[in-house]
Amino acid sequence: MTDSSPSLVRIEIGNAEDFERHKSKLGVGQYLLIASGNNLHLLATITAVRASHIDRSRGADLEDGGDADSVSFRFQIDTQPIGTLSEDGEFVRGSHALPVPTEHAYVTPSEVLSGIFSKQIKSPFSFGTLSIAPDVKFEIDGDRFFSKHIAIVGSTGSGKSCAVAKILQTVVGIESKTNTHKMAQRNSHIVIFDIHAEYAAAFRLEETENFTLNLLDVDTLWLPYWLMNAQELEEMFIESNEINSHNQVSQFRHAVVRNKRRHNLGLSNISFDTPVYFSIDEVVTYLENMNAEVIGKLPGEGKPKLENGTLVSERDTCYFDTLQTFVVSSTAAATKASNGPFHGEFDRLILRLRTRLADPRLRFLFYPKKQDGSQLSTGDFADVVRQFIGYLTKSNVSIVDLSGIPFEVLSIVVSLISRMIFDFGFHYSKGRHVSGEVSDVPIMVVCEEAHNYVPRSGGAQYDSSRKSIERIAKEGRKYGVTLMVVSQRPSEVSETIFSQCSNFISLRLTNAVDQSYIKSLLPDLSAGIGDLLPNLGQGEFLTVGDAPLMPTVGRFALPVPEPHSRSVNYLQEWSVGWREVDFDYVIERWRGKALLGG
């Protein structure tokens, strides 16, 4: 060893034969042991390897004119200190006592690596094998991994979906299409936002395996609109850039609150955000009446006046039920009447409301029905929450299939579901805290292709989902709700979310902007290892954070079964005979007549 500093330990090999003998163990990402005193060794990862020519006959570089027959090589290996290994094999992260120059360096034996990566973990969780040593099992601290937020990134085709599926299959006990926990139900709770309908295939097992997958799509999802909060409702129906949007907001809020009280007489302190039933159709009727309202101006009137001369003293008694016909506005003394304060102001709002309610793609949101065909009401709130955490079907994995959700409401759907999961975790944990305990029902929310609904920048249509997911990122861990954020474009995902992640798994990244962004998020990642990101093979990953003992390059085994994320083999398909296509079936699916999951 020739140089020693907290960030760089440089090794020199002057003998080409020694280098050739160990060359397979001296690549970037491999580990070296460096003597540090009598009883300790420093474990360091190789970040760079260089060689230079030496003219031994004159002690000068070849460029200075030495004899080519007398040329030999000198090798320099730059390493980054990782931790300290004691004489009895105990590994400690960090390097408090750095070796001094002239200390010897050694290739790390496989049994030493195996002891570090498999035997010193408090709550071991299998994470594949080391890329540099396929015979060494790679384990991380499972509690540290899942109890904090996780980021998984990688370019398309890098094996990202398979990596996510493999991690989750290991959690719930799926191995080679079998359920290793089929004799006893475990307590894991995983909710996956699946934007491409690819993960269900990874969790479907034979009935004999006794594994229940909770698959929620537009046909089975219970997501009643009355659970939306103020931001979600207004994002759905109000155009904030309209001149009179403040009037639309105030009267819409007023109508919703009044209608909630109308349908929930036994409850008090009802507000716009209270998650109780209200009739959206009745609210629209109320707003239409307000939009057409005419006020009688004859002596003693000053109230809304119907066509038959009836004065409306209490709007709630008749505005919610039917459309009313009002008298005609007039300045004549005998029929004096003037337009109401909001006359004609809600034309665009009402059109927007009617259009949304008539959209057949949004039936799951505005007209959700139970299995018996009845309408969901306030009393069904608990079952709505149970479905997402797997308690209706006693499932460890719940997949929310977003592939059939119209893009214009995607953000609201993600926001509503993630907010309900967070609120459940919050209130459940608070109840446990009273007796001095923490949550015993931890939940992980997996945000697949997160850049589609929690982008770093974007219009108001992303506000609700970004706010809900960011809230989990900032506060969820305290209440037993954590995130796994998955994206092929990490530079486009909300920076707030990634800044809260404590564990990072990066598969191959080919985009320079994404590479730079990930490097900036990983403070203990050396530049040399970071340069591996575009060169990782399929299924290879770089992981850093609280769970792994050190920055590590590993390899996942393929999940069995696999998710539906395989690439199409173009040349093979183009090389076979002409295939006929059932266009009628395709068009039926296109129009929504076929089952979305069929």
N, C-alpha and C positions, 0 to 999 in steps of 0.2 A: 504494500500500500504506500502511495506517495503523497496523497493529499487527504486532509480530513477536516470537514466542516459540517455544521448541522444539516445542510442541504445537499452536500456532495462529498462522497468518499470515492477517491480514484485509486484504481488498482492497476498495476503495471505487470505485464507478463513479457519477459525478455526472451523466452525460449519458445520458438515456433512449434516444437514438438509437444510441449505441454499444452499449448493452445489447441492444437489439432486433436489431442487426446480427449479434451473436455469441450470441444467446440459446440456440441449439441446442447450443452448446459450453460452456454455463455451468450445466449441471444437476449435481445431486449425483452424485459418482462420476467426473465428467470431470476432466481434468488441465489445470493452468495452469503456465506458465513465468514465474518471477519473477526479475528481474535481481538479481544478487548480486555487486556489484563490476564490474570491467571485462570479465572474461572468463568468468564463471560464471553459470549460471542455476539457480535452485532449482526442482525439479519438485515440485508439490504437488497433492493430490487435493482436490476440492471436497467439503466435508462439510455445508454449509448455505448457503442463499441467502435473503436477506431484502430487502424494499423498504420505504421509508417516504415519506410525503408531505412536501413542503416548500413553504411559501408564500414564493415569492421576492420578492413585493412588500413583505413586512414582515419577512422573515427568520425567520418563526415557523412553527410547525406549524399545520396546517389547523385543528386542534381549538381553537387560540387565536383563531380568527376571521378568518383570511386570506381573500382573494378566491379563489374556486374557479377563476376563469379564469387565475390566476397560479400554479396548483399545478403542481409537477413532482415527479419521483421521484429518490430517492437509493438506490442499491443497495449492499448490503454482502454480500461473499462470504467465508465462512470456509473456510479450507483447512488441511490437515494436511501438513506437510513430509514428503516421501518420500525424495528423494535429490538429488544435484547433477549437473548436466550441464555438461561442459566445452566450451570453444570448438570443439574438434575432434570433438564428439559423443560423448565417452566418458561413460557414466553410472555413478555410484558411489552405492550405497545409503547413506543417512544424510545429515545436513545439518550439517556442522561449522561452516560460516560462514553465519549467517543474514543475510538482507538487512535493511537498515535502512529505516525508514519513508521514504516518498516514492519508493521504487524502483517501476519500472513492471512491470506484469504483462501476459502475452500468452497468447492461446489457443495451445495446443500443436498445431503442424501434424501432419498424418497421417504425413508422411515421418519426422518426428522420433520419433513413437511407434513407427513400424515399425522404426526403427533401434534403439530401446531394447528392444523386445519380441522382435525376431527376429535381431539381428545381434551381440548381446553375450552370447550364451549359449554356454558351453563345450561342453556336450553337448545340443544342442537337441532338444526333443521337442514335436511339434505338439499344441497344446491348444485348438484352435478359433480363434475370432476375438474381438476386443474387442467388448463390447456397445455401447460408446459410439462405436466406429469399426469397423463390420463389414468394411471393406476392409483392416484391419490384422490381420495374422496374429499370433496369440498363441502364443509358445513359452516353455517353461520348461526348467530344467536337469534333464534326464532322470536323470542319475546321482544328483543330490541328491534327486530325487523318489522314485525306486524303492529307493534304498539306505537310506531311512529310512521309518518307519511313516507310513501315510496314513489319514486319516479322511474319509469321504464321507457326508454327511448330507443329508436333505431329506425333506419330508413326502411322503406317498403321492400319486402323480400329478405330482410335480414334475420327473420325468425322471431320477430317480436310477439306475434300472437301465440306461437307455440311456446315461447318462454313464459308468457302470462298463464297459459293453460297448464303448463307443467307445474308451475309454482302452486297454483290453486288446486290442481289434482292431488299434489302431495299433501296439502293442508287437509283436504277432506277424505283422503285415504283411497283415491283411485289409482290403481296400478295395473297396467296391462289389461284394461277392460274389466277389472274386478274391483269390488268394493271391500277393502280390507277391514272396514268397520261395520260390516253388515249385521253383525250380531249385537251391536250396541250403538245407538244413535249418539253422535258426538254433538258438541255445542257450538260448532263454528257457524258463523253467519256472514255470508258474502253476497253483496249485491253488485251485479255487473251491468253497466250501461253499454249495451252492445249495439253499435250503430250500423253494423254490416251483417247482422244475423249470422255470425260465424262461430260463436262459442257454444251454442246448444249441443252441437255434435260432439264436443269434448267431454260432455257430462251426461250423455245418454248411455245407459247401461241396460243389460238384459234385466227383465223383471226379477229373475232369481237372485240378482245382486242386491235387491232391496235398497236401491238408491233412488230417491225421489228428487227430480229436478223441477224447480218452480219457474216455469217459463211464462212470462207475462208479455203479451203483445196487444195490438189494438182490439183483438177479439176477446181477450180474457182479462184485460187490465181494468181494475176499478180505480178510477182517478177523477172523482167528481169535482166539478168546477168550484163548488162552494168551499173547498179547502184552500183555494188560492188566497194569498194575502193581498194587501193593497197594491203592491208593486206589480204582482203578476196579473191581477185583474185589469189594472190600468194599462199595462203593456199589451194585454190581449185586445182591449177595446178602444183605448183612447189614443188619438194621434196628437202627440205633445206639441207638434209644430203648427197646429191649427190656431187661428186667432182667438176663438172662444173656448179653447180647451180647458181653461180654468172653470168655466161654468159647467162644462160637461163633467169634469171631475167632481165638482161639489154636488151636483144633483145626482150623479151616478152613485156616489158614496151615500148620500142621504137615502136614496131609494133602496140600496142594498141593506143598510142598517135597519131601516123600517121593516123591510121584508123579513129579515132574520128574526126580528122581535115578533113579527106576526106569526111565524111558524115555530117559534120556540118560547112559548108563553111561560114555561116553567123555569126559564133561565134568566138571570139578571146580569147586568154589566156587559151586555153584548156590544161589541164594537165592530168596525169594518173588518178587522183582522181575526175576529173570533171564528174558529173553524166549526161552524154549524150550518145546517141546511138553509138555503133560500132558493126561491124559484126565479131562475134567470128569465123565464118567459114573462112572469109577472112584473119583473123589473123593467123589461122592455115596454110592456103595456103602460106602466106608470110613466115612463119617459115620453112615450108617444102622447099621452094625455097632457103632460106638462108642455110638450112641444106645440100642441094645438089649443092650449088653454086660452079662454077669453074671460075677462073680468067684467061683471056687471057694474055699471056706474050710476045707476039710478039711486035716488036717496034711500039709504038704509041697506044698500047692497055691498059693494066693495069686496065681493067674493066671486070665485069661478061660477059661471052661470051656464047651465045646460040648455039645450035647444027647447026643452019643455018648460023652461022657466025655473027649474029647481036650482037653488043655490047650494054649492058644495061647501059645507062647513068643515068637513074633515076629509082630506084627500085620501087617506089610507082606506077609508071605507068603500071607495068605489074606483079609484084610479088603478088598483092592482088587478082587478077582476076582468073588466071589459074596457074596450075603447069607447070613450064617451063622445057624444056629438054636442058641441057647444053652440051658443048663439053666434050670430054673425057680428063682427065688429062694426060699430055704428056710432056716428056722431049726432044722430037725430035725438032730440030731447026725449021722445017717448021710448026709444030703444037704445039708449046710450050704453055702449059697451066698448071696451078697448082690449087689445091683445095682451095676454099675460106676459110676465117679465122674461120668459124664455121662449116666447112664441117664434117658431121657425129656427131656433138656434141649434136644435138637435137633429136636423135632417141628416147630416152626414154620420153622426153617431148612431142613429137608429138604423140607417142603411148598413153600417158596418156590423152592428149587432145582429141584424136579421141575416146578413150574409154568412156570418160565422156560425150561427145556430142552424142554418140550412145546409151547411157543408157536411156531406155524409162521412167524410174522412174524420170528422171531429165528434162523431157520435159517442165514442168512448169517453169523451171529456164532458159533453153537455147532457147526454142522455144515457148515463151508465145504468145498467140493469143487473140485478142479482140473478142467480140461476133460476129462480122461480118467476122471473119476469117483472118483479116489483122494483120500484125505484129506490135508490139508495137514500137514506135519510140520516139525520144527526146520530141516531142510535147505532148506525153501521160504522162510525168513525174508527172504532177499535179494530174491526175486521179489515178496514182499508189499510191501516198501519200493519196489521198482522201479515197481510199478503206480501208486503215488501221484504219483511225480515224472515219469511219462510215459515211462519207459525200456523198458517192455514193448512199447509200441506206437509208440515214438519220436514222442511228441506234445508240443507246446509247451503245450497247455492240457489240464488234467485237471479234470473237473467231478465232484464227489461229490454225487450227487443224494440229498438228505436227505428228499425229500418222502415216500418210502415207509418211512422209519425210524420205528418207534413212538416217541412222544414220551418215554416213560419211559426209553428208552435213548439218546435224542438226545445228551445231554450226554456220555455215555460214549463214543459213537462219535466225536464231535468231538474229545474229549480224546485218544483213542487215536491217531487219524490225525495230529492236530497235534503230539502228542508224538513220534511216529515221525519226522515230517518234521524237527522240531527236533533230535532225537538224531542223525539222519543228517547234518544240517548241522554239528552240533557235532563229531562224530567225523571227518567229511571235512575240516573246516577245521583241526582239530588236526593231522591228518596233513600238511596243506599247510604249517602253521606251522613244522613241523620243518625244512623247507627254506627258511624265510623268506618264504613266499608266502601269499596269502589265497585264499579259496574262489573257484574259477572256475566253480562251478555254483550261482549264487544262485537262491533260490526265493522267490516271493511267495505268501502264503496270503491269499485273499480271503474274509473272513467276512461273507457276505450276511445281512442281518437279524440282526446280532450280538446284539441285545437278547434274542433267544430262547434263547441258550445261554451268554452271558457277561453276565448282568444285574448291575447294581450291587448289588442285594440279592436274596436268595432263599434257599430251603432248601438242605439238603445235596445235593439232586439236581443242583445246578449246580456243586458244589465241584470236581469233576474237570476239567470243560471250562474253568471260570474259571481254575484253577491252570495248566493247560497253555497257554492263550492268553496269560495274563498273563506267563508265563515267556518266551514268544516276544517279547512287548512289551518286557520288561526286558532280555533278554539276546540275543535272536535276531539283531540287526543285526550283532553281532561275528562271527557264524558264517554270514552269508550267508542268513539267513531273515528276511523282513520281512512286515509285516501291511498289508492294506488292510481297514479296518473300515468296514462299510457299515450304516447304520441310519436308520430314520425316526423313532426316539425316542432321540436321543443322551443325554438326561438319564437314561435307564434303563440305559445301558451302563456296565460297570465303569469307574470313574474312573481306576483304575490304567492301563488300556489307553489311554484317550484322553490321559492326561497324558504318555504316551511318544510320541505322534504329533507329527511335525515339520512335516507338511503337511496342511492342511485344505481341503476343498472343500465348500462349503455351497450346496445348491440351496435352493429356496423352503422356509422353515420357518414354519408358521402358529401353532404352539403357543408361547405366551409363555414357558413354562418352558424349552422346548428352545432358544428364541432366547437367553434369558438365559444358559443354560449354555454355549452355543457362544461367546457374546461373552466370557464369563469365561475361556475357554480360548485366546483369541486376543489376546495382550497388545498387539500392534501394530495392532490394528483400532480405528479411531476409532468413536465412538458414532454419527456420522453415517452411515458406510458400513454399520455393523451394523444400522441401522434399515432397510436395504434388504432384509433377509432375508425378510420376509413379502411383499414386492412383486416379487420376481424372477419373470420369466416362465418358462414351461416350457423347459428346456434351458439357462437362464441359471444362472450359478454365481458365487459369490464365493470366491476362492482366496487363501490366505495361507500363509506358511511359508518354508522354506529354498529351495525350488525356484523359485518365481516371484520376479522382481526386487522386486516390491512387491505389496501387497494389490490385487487386480485383479478386476473384474467381467467375465466372458467369456461366450461362448456355444458350446456343443458342437453340431456337426452331428450329425444322426441317424445311428446306426450302420446299416450295410447288410451283412448282414441284421440285423434287430432282434431283441432278446430277446422272449419271450412274456410281456410285462408290460403290454400295452396295456389300457386301461380299456374296459369294455363300453359301447357306445353304447346306453343304455337306451331313449331315446325312439325312435331309429331301429328298434330291434328290436321295440319294443312297437307300432310303427306298421305293420308288415308283417302279412301273413296268418298264421293259426294254424300253428305248427310242430309236427310230430309228433316224439316222442322215443322212441328205442329203450331202453326202461326195462330190458329184459333185459341189454343190454350194460352199462348203468350199474351194475346190481346185481352183475354178474360182476366188474367192476373193483372195486366196493365190497368184495366178498368176497376180492379178491386173485387171481381166476382169470385176469384179463387181464394183459398185460404192462404194467408200471407206466409205461413210457414210451410206450405205444401211443396 
